[in-house]
């Protein structure tokens, strides 16, 4: 009876008597509670929406500022490898050819640019012929020299080269440099941009995908167009191998002992308090510890990924231990009791029953710790990984761990503090690659977690 009236005799003590109410009628207090629930739901939706808006703005800013770093402007031109300048003896002795410094190749680049303008019927408005070299990167002479050393038989011939344009010319075609801003720039002027526009119209200048940014090494401040993050990616990779090989087994073993086997006394309480405190210690403190212990005391090589990995391992261990203990604690006690009830030992119940159930949470905590370590810069500052420019990729596994190198966050920091705007652009591009690394790690963690969940 949904519309039945409630007799006054059945009304609880303290309630108004002599009134009838329907079960479908909401009183004032219920309406207020429902309104408060709706408001709270709207607050939650609004908070999520604001978070998504800020995330979208951040991603747009990152890809808008970093996207141009993945393309680069090139100038294609033939250059005559004059035998009188590169091999005066004419015997093609490689040792004699190597004695020609990069300064000896500058006239070849200038003559090549002048000839390129002549062949394309482009007027040269510059006062001096040598000012043409400002159109190409300072790395052009090194590129030509490396080619001649690798192919000495081509001396005396005219070879076509695809050279990097200078950072100002590249910035002009990317919208980073304008003709108005060149009024305060001593490296380039409007006449150079006129030549660049003419070369673009003739097809001698083009903009293409910059593989060297992904696969190459860092460069000096005078050659930002040549800088790449590839060698730093290898440095981060070897560091993460050290962290994974040390932090995961040590952290999981510590968590299992503290949660399943350790007696509850003042010593274990002291250990747990210190682990919680270490998780809140600033990362630069771990860098100071690594500098004092691993470099000054143990005399391990400075700027090596091995040292960086050891420092990041110390920083990651508390995160892995805390998350692993939480995962072990979340396993129902009935699992342990059932295993012990059928005759399993304490170790068998932990490793055969509890640990597989806790494995998804352990993997999640490990990936969170690795992702935090991958983005750390402060500890790397103190062990010297930010001040070293690795020009070549490591030669073998041992070289990857022991040779001086940098890391992606340290490389991004180094680019961000340099004055040339081209390095600012590359800093944003490095952030994009770092985000791709983090996304890959999270995807791997999700796949592994799903696999363990299905297996159990």
C-alpha positions in Angstrom: 0.0 0.0 0.0 2.0 2.9 -1.3 -0.6 5.6 -0.6 -1.6 4.4 2.8 -1.6 7.0 5.5 0.4 6.3 8.7 -1.7 6.5 11.8 -0.7 9.0 14.3 -0.3 6.3 16.9 2.4 4.7 14.9 4.5 7.9 14.6 7.7 7.7 16.6 8.0 9.7 19.8 9.0 13.2 19.2 7.5 13.4 15.7 4.6 15.7 14.9 1.3 13.8 15.5 -1.9 14.0 13.7 -0.3 14.3 10.2 -0.3 11.7 7.4 2.5 11.3 5.0 3.1 9.2 1.8 6.1 6.9 1.3 6.7 8.6 -2.0 6.8 12.1 -0.5 10.3 13.4 0.3 10.6 15.5 3.3 12.9 18.5 3.6 15.9 16.7 5.0 15.9 14.0 2.3 15.7 16.7 -0.4 18.6 18.5 1.1 20.7 15.4 1.3 19.9 14.6 -2.4 20.8 18.1 -3.4 24.1 17.9 -1.5 24.9 14.6 -3.2 24.2 16.2 -6.6 26.4 19.1 -5.8 29.2 16.8 -4.7 28.9 14.8 -7.9 29.1 18.1 -9.9 32.1 19.2 -7.9 33.8 15.9 -8.8 33.0 16.1 -12.4 34.2 19.7 -12.5 37.5 18.8 -10.8 38.1 16.0 -13.4 37.2 18.4 -16.2 39.6 21.0 -15.0 42.4 18.4 -14.6 41.8 17.2 -18.2 41.8 20.7 -19.5 45.2 21.4 -17.9 46.5 18.1 -19.1 45.4 18.9 -22.7 46.9 22.4 -22.5 50.2 20.9 -21.3 50.3 18.3 -24.1 49.5 20.9 -26.7 52.3 23.1 -25.4 54.8 20.2 -25.4 54.0 19.1 -28.9 53.7 22.6 -30.3 57.1 23.7 -29.0 58.9 20.3 -29.4 57.4 19.2 -32.7 59.8 21.4 -34.8 62.8 19.7 -33.3 62.0 16.5 -35.3 62.5 18.3 -38.6 65.6 20.1 -39.9 66.5 22.3 -42.9 69.2 21.0 -45.3 71.1 22.5 -48.2 72.1 20.2 -51.0 75.1 21.3 -53.1 78.0 19.9 -55.0 81.5 20.6 -53.5 84.7 20.1 -55.4 87.3 18.2 -53.3 90.3 20.1 -54.5 93.4 17.9 -54.5 95.8 20.8 -54.0 94.2 21.6 -50.7 93.3 18.1 -49.4 96.2 16.0 -50.7 99.1 18.1 -51.8 101.5 15.2 -52.3 98.9 13.3 -54.4 99.8 9.9 -53.0 96.5 9.4 -51.1 98.3 8.8 -47.9 95.6 8.6 -45.2 97.8 10.0 -42.5 98.7 13.0 -44.7 95.0 13.6 -45.5 94.0 13.5 -41.8 96.5 16.3 -41.1 94.2 18.7 -43.0 92.2 20.4 -40.3 88.6 21.5 -40.6 89.8 25.1 -41.3 91.2 23.8 -44.6 87.7 22.7 -45.7 86.0 26.1 -45.1 87.1 27.5 -48.5 85.6 24.4 -50.2 82.2 25.1 -48.5 82.3 28.7 -49.5 83.2 27.9 -53.1 80.5 25.3 -53.2 77.8 27.8 -52.0 79.0 30.4 -54.4 78.8 27.9 -57.3 75.4 26.8 -56.1 74.1 30.4 -56.4 75.7 30.8 -59.8 74.2 27.6 -61.2 70.7 28.6 -59.9 71.1 32.1 -61.2 70.7 33.6 -57.7 72.3 37.0 -57.0 74.6 37.3 -54.1 73.8 40.5 -52.2 76.5 39.9 -49.5 79.5 42.1 -49.4 81.9 39.4 -48.7 82.0 35.9 -50.2 83.0 34.3 -47.0 79.7 35.5 -45.4 78.0 32.7 -47.3 79.3 30.1 -44.8 76.7 31.5 -42.3 74.0 29.8 -44.3 75.3 26.3 -43.3 76.0 24.7 -40.0 79.4 24.8 -38.4 79.3 21.0 -38.6 79.5 21.1 -42.4 83.3 21.2 -42.5 83.5 18.2 -40.1 81.0 16.3 -42.2 83.0 16.9 -45.4 86.3 16.0 -43.7 84.9 12.7 -42.3 83.7 11.9 -45.8 87.1 12.6 -47.4 88.9 10.5 -44.7 86.5 7.6 -45.4 86.7 8.0 -49.2 90.1 9.3 -50.1 89.7 8.1 -53.7 87.1 10.8 -54.3 89.7 13.6 -53.8 89.8 15.7 -57.0 86.2 15.0 -57.8 83.0 17.0 -57.3 80.7 15.3 -54.7 77.2 16.3 -53.8 76.7 16.8 -50.1 73.5 17.3 -48.0 74.5 19.7 -45.3 72.7 21.1 -42.3 71.6 24.7 -42.6 72.5 27.0 -39.7 70.2 27.3 -36.7 69.1 30.8 -37.7 68.2 29.7 -41.2 66.4 26.6 -39.8 64.6 28.9 -37.3 63.5 31.2 -40.1 61.6 28.4 -41.9 60.1 27.2 -38.6 58.9 30.6 -37.6 61.3 31.0 -34.7 63.4 33.7 -36.4 61.9 36.7 -38.2 63.4 39.4 -40.3 62.7 41.9 -37.6 64.5 39.9 -35.0 67.6 39.8 -37.2 68.2 43.5 -36.7 69.7 42.6 -33.3 71.4 39.4 -34.5 75.1 39.5 -35.6 75.0 35.9 -36.9 72.7 36.5 -39.9 71.0 39.3 -41.8 68.1 39.8 -44.2 70.3 39.1 -47.2 71.0 35.6 -46.0 67.2 35.0 -45.8 66.8 36.3 -49.3 69.3 33.7 -50.5 67.6 31.0 -48.4 64.2 31.8 -49.9 65.7 31.7 -53.4 67.4 28.3 -52.7 64.1 27.0 -51.4 62.3 28.1 -54.6 65.0 26.3 -56.7 64.8 23.1 -54.7 68.4 23.3 -53.3 67.0 23.8 -49.8 64.4 21.6 -48.1 63.1 20.7 -44.7 63.0 17.0 -43.8 62.6 14.6 -40.8 65.6 15.0 -38.5 66.8 11.4 -37.7 69.9 12.8 -36.1 67.9 14.3 -33.3 66.7 10.9 -32.3 69.9 8.9 -33.0 72.7 11.5 -32.7 74.7 12.9 -29.8 74.8 16.3 -28.2 76.8 19.1 -29.8 78.6 22.3 -28.7 76.7 25.5 -28.2 77.7 26.8 -31.6 76.1 23.9 -33.4 72.6 23.4 -32.0 71.3 22.1 -35.4 73.5 19.1 -35.0 72.5 18.2 -31.4 70.7 14.9 -30.8 69.4 12.9 -27.8 70.2 9.4 -29.0 73.4 8.8 -26.9 71.6 10.2 -23.8 68.8 7.7 -24.5 71.4 4.9 -24.3 72.7 6.4 -21.0 69.2 6.3 -19.5 68.7 2.8 -20.8 71.8 1.4 -19.1 70.9 3.3 -15.9 67.5 1.7 -15.9 69.0 -1.7 -16.3 71.1 -1.1 -13.2 68.0 0.1 -11.3 65.9 -2.8 -12.4 68.5 -5.4 -11.7 69.2 -4.1 -8.1 66.0 -2.3 -6.9 63.5 -5.0 -7.8 65.0 -8.1 -6.1 66.3 -6.1 -3.1 63.0 -4.3 -2.6 60.8 -7.3 -3.0 63.0 -9.5 -0.8 63.0 -6.8 1.9 59.2 -6.4 1.7 58.6 -10.2 2.0 60.9 -10.4 5.0 59.3 -7.4 6.8 55.7 -8.4 6.0 55.8 -12.2 6.4 58.8 -13.3 8.4 60.2 -10.5 10.6 59.2 -10.4 14.3 57.3 -7.4 15.5 59.8 -5.6 17.8 61.5 -2.2 18.1 64.1 -3.0 15.5 61.6 -3.8 12.8 59.6 -0.7 13.8 62.8 1.4 13.5 63.5 -0.1 10.0 59.9 0.6 8.9 60.1 4.2 10.1 63.4 4.8 8.3 62.0 3.3 5.1 59.1 5.7 5.2 61.4 8.6 5.9 63.7 7.7 3.1 60.8 7.8 0.7 60.3 11.5 1.5 64.0 12.5 1.3 64.8 15.0 -1.5 66.5 13.3 -4.5 69.4 15.7 -4.4 70.4 14.2 -1.0 70.8 10.8 -2.7 73.0 12.5 -5.3 75.3 13.8 -2.5 75.4 10.3 -1.0 76.3 8.8 -4.4 79.1 11.4 -4.9 80.6 10.7 -1.5 80.2 6.9 -1.5 80.4 5.7 -5.1 82.8 8.3 -6.6 85.0 9.6 -3.8 85.2 6.5 -1.6 84.7 3.6 -4.1 86.4 5.5 -6.9 83.9 4.4 -9.6 84.1 6.3 -12.9 82.5 9.8 -12.8 79.5 10.4 -15.1 79.1 6.7 -15.7 75.6 5.2 -16.1 76.6 2.6 -13.5 77.1 5.2 -10.8 73.8 6.9 -11.9 72.0 3.6 -11.7 73.3 3.0 -8.2 72.2 6.4 -7.0 68.8 6.0 -8.5 68.5 2.5 -7.0 68.9 4.0 -3.5 66.2 6.5 -4.3 63.8 4.0 -5.8 64.1 1.3 -3.1 61.7 2.9 -0.5 59.0 3.3 -3.2 59.3 -0.3 -4.2 59.4 -1.6 -0.6 56.3 0.4 0.5 54.2 -0.5 -2.6 55.2 -4.2 -2.3 54.4 -4.4 1.3 51.0 -2.9 0.6 50.4 -5.5 -2.1 51.4 -8.4 0.2 49.2 -7.0 3.0 46.2 -6.8 0.6 46.3 -10.6 0.0 43.5 -12.2 2.2 44.8 -14.0 5.3 42.6 -17.0 4.3 45.1 -17.7 1.4 47.9 -18.1 3.9 45.7 -20.2 6.3 44.5 -22.5 3.5 48.1 -23.1 2.3 49.3 -23.8 5.8 46.3 -26.0 6.4 47.1 -28.4 3.6 50.7 -28.9 4.8 52.7 -26.1 3.0 55.6 -24.5 4.8 55.7 -20.8 5.6 58.0 -20.2 2.6 55.9 -22.3 0.3 52.7 -20.4 1.3 54.4 -17.1 0.6 56.2 -17.9 -2.7 53.6 -20.3 -4.2 50.4 -18.5 -3.1 50.8 -15.0 -1.6 53.5 -13.7 -4.0 51.6 -14.5 -7.3 48.5 -12.8 -6.0 50.5 -9.7 -5.0 52.5 -9.6 -8.3 50.3 -7.1 -10.1 50.7 -4.6 -7.3 54.4 -5.3 -7.1 54.8 -4.6 -10.8 52.8 -1.4 -10.5 55.0 -0.1 -7.7 58.1 -1.1 -9.6 57.1 0.8 -12.7 56.2 3.8 -10.7 59.6 3.8 -9.0 61.4 3.3 -12.4 59.4 6.1 -14.0 60.3 8.4 -11.1 64.0 7.4 -11.4 63.9 8.0 -15.2 62.8 11.6 -14.8 65.2 12.6 -12.0 67.8 15.2 -12.8 69.1 16.5 -9.4 71.1 13.3 -8.4 72.7 13.3 -11.9 73.9 16.9 -11.5 76.1 15.9 -8.5 77.7 12.9 -10.1 78.7 14.8 -13.3 76.3 13.3 -15.8 75.0 16.7 -16.9 78.5 18.2 -17.7 79.7 15.5 -20.1 79.0 15.5 -23.8 79.2 12.0 -25.2 80.0 12.2 -28.9 79.7 8.6 -29.8 77.5 5.7 -28.7 79.0 3.2 -26.2 81.0 0.4 -27.7 79.6 -2.8 -26.1 77.8 -3.6 -22.9 80.7 -2.9 -20.5 81.3 0.4 -22.2 77.6 1.3 -21.8 77.8 0.9 -18.1 81.3 2.4 -17.4 82.0 5.0 -20.0 81.0 8.6 -19.2 77.6 9.5 -20.6 74.6 11.7 -20.0 70.9 10.9 -19.5 67.7 12.2 -21.0 66.6 14.4 -18.1 70.1 15.8 -17.7 70.4 16.4 -21.4 67.1 18.3 -21.4 68.2 20.4 -18.5 71.5 21.2 -20.3 69.6 22.2 -23.5 67.1 24.4 -21.5 69.8 26.5 -19.9 71.7 27.3 -23.2 71.1 30.6 -24.8 70.4 29.6 -28.4 66.6 29.3 -29.0 67.3 26.2 -31.1 68.3 24.4 -27.9 65.1 25.5 -26.2 63.2 23.8 -29.1 65.2 20.6 -28.6 64.5 20.6 -24.9 60.8 20.4 -25.7 61.5 17.7 -28.2 63.5 15.7 -25.6 60.5 16.0 -23.3 58.4 14.3 -26.0 60.8 11.4 -26.2 60.9 11.1 -22.4 57.1 10.9 -22.3 57.2 8.2 -25.0 59.6 6.3 -22.8 57.3 6.6 -19.8 54.3 5.6 -21.8 56.2 2.5 -23.0 57.1 1.5 -19.5 53.5 1.9 -18.3 52.2 -0.2 -21.3 54.7 -3.0 -20.5 53.6 -2.9 -16.8 49.9 -3.2 -17.8 50.6 -6.1 -20.1 52.6 -7.9 -17.4 50.0 -7.3 -14.8 47.2 -8.6 -17.1 49.3 -11.7 -17.8 49.9 -12.5 -14.2 46.2 -11.9 -13.4 45.1 -14.3 -16.1 47.6 -16.9 -15.0 46.4 -16.9 -11.4 
